[in-house]
Amino acid sequence: MRREPVSSSAIRSAGYEHGVLEIEFLNKGRIYQYRNVPPAAYAAFLEAPSKGTFVNKIIKNQYEALRIK
């Protein structure tokens, strides 16, 4: 999946395709995919003042995760 850089102290890049949100974290370069994420949640992630906090409080608690790297 193609990811774009994001402004964050915790996240290097993110991409979204067909309900899958893919996030590359700065810490150890780990990449996770979160399944069944609606477009509105992705839009909210992009607009969040703290993307790391948004992922920790919203995305990780509501969507299935798969570590791919």
N, C-alpha and C positions, 0 to 999 in steps of 0.2 A: 504494500500500500504506500502511496506517496504521502509523505508527511511534510508539513511546513514548519519552520521555526516559530516559536512563540516566545513572548516576553515573560519570563518566569525565572525565579531563582531555583526552582525544583524540576522544571520540565524543559527539555531541549526542543522537542517537536511534537506535533500532533497531526493526525489525519482522520478523515471520516469518510466512510463509504458503505452504503447499503446497511446502515444500522450498526456498523462496527466503528468504535472509536479506538484508535491506536495511539498510544502515548509512549514516547521515549523519555525516560527520566534521566536527569543529569547524574544522579548517584549510581555509579557502576554501569551506566548505559543500558539499564534494563528496559525492555520494551514489553508492554502489555496491550492486549486487545480486550476491550469491554464490549460485550454482545448486547444486542437489542436496545441500543441507545437511540431514543427518538431524536429527530432533527432539532427540536426545541432545546433539548438538553445539551446538544453540541453547541448550539448558538449561545446558550447561557454560559457554557464553559469558555468560549472565545471572548465573551464580554466580561467575565469575572475579573475583578481587580486582583485577586490572588488565585491563579489557576491551580496551584498546588493544594490550597485549602479547599477549593471547589471539588477537586478530585477526591481528596481525603474524606470530605463530609458528605458529598452527594454521589459521585460516580462509584466509588468503591463500595458503598453501602447498598446500592440499588441494582447494580448490574454485574452479571457474571464476568469474571476475569480469566484470561488465559495468558500466561507468561510465554512469550515467544522468543525471548533472548534474555 
